[in-house]
Amino acid sequence: QGNPCLTSITVYKESHLKSLSGIRLLGQSLASMKPDAVLLASGLKPETGSLVSFLSHALNRVGEDWRGRGFLYTKSTDVDSRIAEFERNLRIAKLLEEAPIAVNSDPRLFLREDEIQAARDWLGINGCAGADCLLGIHPGSGAGQEWKRWGIDRFIQVAEMLSRLKVQILFIIGPEEADLTSRLERVRGKTFLIFCNRDSIRKTAAMIQCCNYFISNDSGLHQIALALDIPSLGIFGPTSIEKNSPGGDRHIAYCDETVKCRPCHYTHWF
């Protein structure tokens, strides 16, 4: 949303891809748009993705193949979990260059000015309008993935230490992380703010856009910071830095080498 290269967006529920009837309806919906090309993003099951793209009647159908299950693609790349997912998506997109479609390698998230202004207004109301340095911290990781979090008490220690350096701390909490909110509320003083968003993820993204720096677990909000190019520090436990972080001077990833199982993701495959 907000990307000047897009003319329209249609959102389908993930449950549509769990039945043949839902897959057929999605393919027919795509076919009605008469697409020249269909790109299936990294991580989608190749048998599902290739079937949906085939039903769209697009001449160019690209995605990731795994053990020949993406045989309905016209072009495909191999699944390589050793590289970042955005790089895997970029490899897929480059298959369309003969279409011809221009490919930009920089992941970006586009926000409207009114969304950013609403975040600034919230910060102003809460006494953070003139902060020289605003540090956003996300100590969560969504529902069901508590196993990959750095401890909340450690994040609080970081916040208390940096607040002595005149850094304004903003904890950003998601709707599925109420346990963290209650813990932060018990120790909150004048040293940091808590933003708990239960509405649009874009409100959270706008708040991250207002930060000078961002510290996070391996999470979706860390990916948003990357797409907004906010200098970030990603703290990784068992999950793969190679898969989930692009690295570079502005985005640093740190892992605890004492976690013997890494990289592991505790999905149904493991």
Buried (B, 14 or more C-beta within 10 A) or exposed (E): EEEEEEEEEEEEEEEBBEEEEBBBBBBEBBBEEEBEBBBBEBEBBBBBBBBBBBBBBBEBBBBBBEEEBBEBBBBBBEBEEEBBBBBBBBBBBBBBEEEEBEEEEEBEBBBEEEBBEBBBEBBEEEEBEEBEEBBBBBBBBBEEBEEBBBEBEEBBEBBBEBBEEEBBBBBBBBBBBEEBBEBBEEEBEEBBBBBBBEEEEBBBBBBBBBBBBBBBBBBBBBBBBBBBBBBBBBBBBBBBBBBBBBEEEEBBBEBEEEBEEBBBBEEEEE
